[in-house]
Structures are given as C-alpha cells and as structure tokens.
Amino acid sequence: MGIVIKVLINAAALWVAVTLLEGFDFDFETSGIPAFLGIALILGVLNVIVQPILRLLSLPLILLTLGLFLLVLNAVVLAITVAISGALDLGLTSDGFGWTFLAALLVSLVSWALESLLGR
C-alpha cells in the first residue's frame, strides 16, 4: 500500500509541475492518465535506485556546496525520467535543463508537503 501512495504523491507533484511550468509539459490528451501514473512510477524507481548511487558518487560536490548540489541531482533524476518517457513515448517533455531544474524543485516541495500532510 505504501508504494501506491508514493506513486500517487509523485503523480500529484508532477501534475503541479506540469500545470505551473510552461516549459515542462505532459500531453494528457494523447497519452492519458495511465501513462502519467507510469511516469510517476518510473520517477519513484529512479529515486530508489539511481539517486543513492548518484549521491554516493557526488559526495565531494555535495559536501563542497553544503548540500546545494542535491538540487542538481534531483534535476538529473527528473531529466532521466523525461528521457525514459521520451524513449517509451509516454508524453512527458521538457524544453531544457532549466525547466527540468525548476520542475524538480516543485516536485520536491510538493512531495515533501504531501508526505508531511499524510504523516509519512
């Protein structure tokens, strides 16, 4: 049950980013809700598997920047999600790394807020 809630939280956070940022887009008409939930699942899997590896490899940069490099790592994971979405033709697009970075900030903040509300 926890995985389903996490995927729904990711989906809600991605929806906020897609809605608020014009350079970060998802085509709901063509792809639909199941594809959007699939993207949220992909993001969750990448956060569990890839992000810890990236954190370990970039530990010196994280320490040097006092943790600010973690924001860049979140954007990299979201960029990988966009790339996988493009390869699988799921409909998530970004107009550049700047939009992906802003989307990653929004996704992180919304996920944190929703997890706090749900007491996770």
Secondary structure as a PSIPRED ss2 file (coil, helix, strand):
# PSIPRED VFORMAT (PSIPRED V4.0)

   1 M C   1.000  0.000  0.000
   2 G H   0.000  1.000  0.000
   3 I H   0.000  1.000  0.000
   4 V H   0.000  1.000  0.000
   5 I H   0.000  1.000  0.000
   6 K H   0.000  1.000  0.000
   7 V H   0.000  1.000  0.000
   8 L H   0.000  1.000  0.000
   9 I H   0.000  1.000  0.000
  10 N H   0.000  1.000  0.000
  11 A H   0.000  1.000  0.000
  12 A H   0.000  1.000  0.000
  13 A H   0.000  1.000  0.000
  14 L H   0.000  1.000  0.000
  15 W H   0.000  1.000  0.000
  16 V H   0.000  1.000  0.000
  17 A H   0.000  1.000  0.000
  18 V H   0.000  1.000  0.000
  19 T H   0.000  1.000  0.000
  20 L H   0.000  1.000  0.000
  21 L C   1.000  0.000  0.000
  22 E C   1.000  0.000  0.000
  23 G C   1.000  0.000  0.000
  24 F E   0.000  0.000  1.000
  25 D E   0.000  0.000  1.000
  26 F E   0.000  0.000  1.000
  27 D C   1.000  0.000  0.000
  28 F H   0.000  1.000  0.000
  29 E H   0.000  1.000  0.000
  30 T H   0.000  1.000  0.000
  31 S H   0.000  1.000  0.000
  32 G C   1.000  0.000  0.000
  33 I H   0.000  1.000  0.000
  34 P H   0.000  1.000  0.000
  35 A H   0.000  1.000  0.000
  36 F H   0.000  1.000  0.000
  37 L H   0.000  1.000  0.000
  38 G H   0.000  1.000  0.000
  39 I H   0.000  1.000  0.000
  40 A H   0.000  1.000  0.000
  41 L H   0.000  1.000  0.000
  42 I H   0.000  1.000  0.000
  43 L H   0.000  1.000  0.000
  44 G H   0.000  1.000  0.000
  45 V H   0.000  1.000  0.000
  46 L H   0.000  1.000  0.000
  47 N H   0.000  1.000  0.000
  48 V H   0.000  1.000  0.000
  49 I H   0.000  1.000  0.000
  50 V H   0.000  1.000  0.000
  51 Q H   0.000  1.000  0.000
  52 P H   0.000  1.000  0.000
  53 I H   0.000  1.000  0.000
  54 L H   0.000  1.000  0.000
  55 R H   0.000  1.000  0.000
  56 L H   0.000  1.000  0.000
  57 L H   0.000  1.000  0.000
  58 S C   1.000  0.000  0.000
  59 L H   0.000  1.000  0.000
  60 P H   0.000  1.000  0.000
  61 L H   0.000  1.000  0.000
  62 I H   0.000  1.000  0.000
  63 L H   0.000  1.000  0.000
  64 L H   0.000  1.000  0.000
  65 T C   1.000  0.000  0.000
  66 L C   1.000  0.000  0.000
  67 G C   1.000  0.000  0.000
  68 L C   1.000  0.000  0.000
  69 F H   0.000  1.000  0.000
  70 L H   0.000  1.000  0.000
  71 L H   0.000  1.000  0.000
  72 V H   0.000  1.000  0.000
  73 L H   0.000  1.000  0.000
  74 N H   0.000  1.000  0.000
  75 A H   0.000  1.000  0.000
  76 V H   0.000  1.000  0.000
  77 V H   0.000  1.000  0.000
  78 L H   0.000  1.000  0.000
  79 A H   0.000  1.000  0.000
  80 I H   0.000  1.000  0.000
  81 T H   0.000  1.000  0.000
  82 V H   0.000  1.000  0.000
  83 A H   0.000  1.000  0.000
  84 I H   0.000  1.000  0.000
  85 S H   0.000  1.000  0.000
  86 G H   0.000  1.000  0.000
  87 A H   0.000  1.000  0.000
  88 L C   1.000  0.000  0.000
  89 D C   1.000  0.000  0.000
  90 L C   1.000  0.000  0.000
  91 G C   1.000  0.000  0.000
  92 L E   0.000  0.000  1.000
  93 T E   0.000  0.000  1.000
  94 S E   0.000  0.000  1.000
  95 D C   1.000  0.000  0.000
  96 G C   1.000  0.000  0.000
  97 F H   0.000  1.000  0.000
  98 G H   0.000  1.000  0.000
  99 W H   0.000  1.000  0.000
 100 T H   0.000  1.000  0.000
 101 F H   0.000  1.000  0.000
 102 L H   0.000  1.000  0.000
 103 A H   0.000  1.000  0.000
 104 A H   0.000  1.000  0.000
 105 L H   0.000  1.000  0.000
 106 L H   0.000  1.000  0.000
 107 V H   0.000  1.000  0.000
 108 S H   0.000  1.000  0.000
 109 L H   0.000  1.000  0.000
 110 V H   0.000  1.000  0.000
 111 S H   0.000  1.000  0.000
 112 W H   0.000  1.000  0.000
 113 A H   0.000  1.000  0.000
 114 L H   0.000  1.000  0.000
 115 E H   0.000  1.000  0.000
 116 S H   0.000  1.000  0.000
 117 L H   0.000  1.000  0.000
 118 L H   0.000  1.000  0.000
 119 G C   1.000  0.000  0.000
 120 R C   1.000  0.000  0.000
